[in-house]
């Protein structure tokens, strides 16, 4: 990988991590619930469906926070697993846009548990050749994400989910996204 490509890929990863770390002071009261499951605790504090990864392989949880989405909106979930190889799970009410995964190229669409997902690779917009030829295999080199919306249930609003990966490939991204499961709301 050339120096510019490496710098761009590292820069994109730093932007997303800085965004999440800089807002990590805003934690939801749901953390006080104490079920032992952070996702289930988060579900008690929001009106949209929270989803939890079934497995993250060898990637360990590094950060789990409920982020501010402005005074009038509910908080959104941001969970980060791993370091050099990593995955981020970002969830918000489907009717509200709170996070911005970054500039990339739409390289595919995929079905995630019956929902249409947009697949994006973080190819370098300054490199016209790379940008024009960007494809799913570039997710391994530069990172990327899947983004989709899950419809509302009878009792919970719909959810927009973003699964961002760095150092993982397209197949890993799809596997992580497809293994997410809804948590039940505690009463």
C-alpha positions in Angstrom: 0.0 0.0 0.0 1.4 3.4 -0.9 2.2 6.0 1.8 -0.8 8.2 0.7 -3.2 5.3 0.7 -2.0 4.2 4.2 -2.2 7.8 5.5 -5.7 8.2 4.1 -6.9 4.8 5.6 -5.4 5.6 9.0 -6.8 9.1 8.8 -10.4 7.8 8.1 -10.1 5.4 11.0 -8.9 8.2 13.3 -11.8 10.5 12.4 -14.4 7.8 13.3 -12.5 6.9 16.6 -12.0 10.6 17.5 -15.7 11.2 17.0 -16.7 8.3 19.2 -14.1 9.0 21.9 -14.8 12.8 22.0 -18.4 12.2 22.8 -17.9 9.3 25.2 -18.7 11.5 28.2 -22.4 11.4 27.3 -23.6 8.1 28.9 -27.2 7.1 29.2 -29.0 6.6 32.5 -29.6 3.1 31.1 -26.1 2.1 32.3 -27.4 2.2 35.9 -29.8 -0.6 35.2 -27.1 -3.3 35.9 -28.4 -6.4 34.0 -24.8 -7.3 33.2 -25.6 -6.9 29.4 -24.8 -3.4 28.2 -27.0 -3.8 25.1 -30.0 -4.8 27.2 -29.3 -1.9 29.7 -29.2 0.5 26.7 -32.6 -0.9 25.5 -34.2 0.2 28.7 -33.3 3.8 27.9 -34.5 4.2 24.3 -37.6 3.8 22.3 -36.0 2.2 19.2 -34.9 -1.5 18.9 -31.3 -2.2 20.0 -29.4 -5.0 18.3 -26.5 -6.9 19.7 -23.7 -8.8 17.9 -23.9 -12.5 18.4 -20.2 -12.8 18.1 -17.2 -10.6 17.4 -14.7 -13.4 17.1 -11.4 -12.5 18.8 -12.2 -8.8 18.9 -12.7 -7.6 22.5 -15.1 -4.8 23.6 -13.1 -1.6 23.9 -15.8 1.0 24.2 -19.5 1.1 24.8 -21.3 4.4 25.0 -24.6 6.1 24.4 -23.9 9.2 22.4 -25.7 12.6 22.4 -27.8 13.3 19.4 -28.9 16.8 20.4 -31.4 18.0 23.0 -34.5 16.8 21.1 -33.4 13.3 20.1 -32.7 10.1 21.9 -29.1 9.0 22.4 -27.5 6.6 19.9 -25.4 3.5 20.7 -21.7 3.2 19.8 -19.8 0.0 20.6 -16.2 -0.6 19.4 -14.5 -4.0 19.4 -10.8 -4.5 18.6 -7.9 -2.1 17.9 -5.9 -2.4 14.6 -8.6 -4.9 13.4 -11.8 -3.5 14.6 -15.6 -3.3 14.2 -17.9 -0.6 15.3 -21.7 -1.0 15.9 -23.6 2.2 15.6 -27.4 2.3 16.2 -29.9 5.1 16.3 -33.6 5.7 15.8 -34.3 5.2 12.1 -36.1 8.6 11.9 -33.0 10.5 13.2 -29.5 10.8 11.6 -27.0 11.1 14.4 -23.7 9.5 13.2 -21.7 10.0 10.0 -19.6 7.1 9.0 -17.5 9.1 6.5 -16.8 9.5 2.8 -16.7 6.4 0.7 -17.8 4.7 -2.4 -21.0 2.6 -2.5 -19.6 -0.8 -3.7 -22.6 -3.1 -3.2 -26.0 -3.7 -1.7 -26.6 -6.8 0.4 -29.5 -8.3 2.4 -29.0 -8.2 6.1 -31.7 -10.3 7.7 -34.2 -9.3 5.1 -33.3 -5.6 5.1 -31.5 -3.9 2.2 -28.1 -2.6 3.2 -25.7 -0.2 1.5 -22.1 -1.4 1.5 -19.4 1.4 1.3 -15.6 1.2 1.0 -13.4 4.0 2.3 -11.4 4.4 -1.0 -9.4 7.6 -1.3 -11.3 10.4 -3.1 -8.0 12.2 -3.9 -7.0 9.2 -5.9 -9.3 9.4 -9.0 -8.3 5.9 -10.3 -8.8 4.2 -6.9 -12.1 6.1 -6.4 -13.5 5.0 -9.8 -12.4 1.4 -9.4 -13.3 1.0 -5.7 -14.9 -2.4 -5.0 -15.8 -4.7 -2.1 -12.3 -6.2 -1.9 -11.0 -2.6 -1.0 -12.9 -2.9 2.3 -10.0 -5.0 3.6 -7.4 -2.3 2.7 -9.2 0.9 3.6 -12.1 -0.1 5.8 -15.8 0.3 5.1 -19.3 -0.2 6.4 -22.8 -1.6 5.9 -25.8 0.6 6.7 -29.4 -0.4 6.8 -32.7 0.3 8.5 -34.7 -2.2 10.5 -38.5 -1.5 10.6 -40.4 -0.7 13.8 -41.9 -3.4 15.9 -45.3 -3.1 17.6 -43.6 -1.5 20.7 -40.3 -0.1 19.4 -39.3 2.5 16.7 -37.2 1.3 13.8 -33.4 1.3 14.0 -30.7 2.5 11.6 -27.6 0.3 12.0 -24.1 0.9 10.8 -21.4 -1.7 11.1 -18.0 -0.3 10.3 -14.9 -2.4 9.9 -11.2 -1.8 9.7 -8.6 -4.5 8.9 -11.4 -6.9 8.1 -12.8 -8.0 4.7 -16.2 -7.8 3.0 -17.2 -11.3 4.1 -16.3 -10.5 7.7 -18.4 -7.3 7.5 -21.4 -9.2 6.2 -21.0 -12.0 8.8 -20.8 -9.5 11.7 -23.8 -7.6 10.4 -26.0 -10.6 9.7 -25.3 -12.1 13.2 -26.8 -9.1 15.0 -29.9 -9.9 17.1 -32.5 -7.7 18.8 -32.4 -7.5 22.5 -35.7 -7.7 24.5 -37.0 -4.6 26.2 -37.0 -4.9 30.0 -40.3 -3.8 31.8 
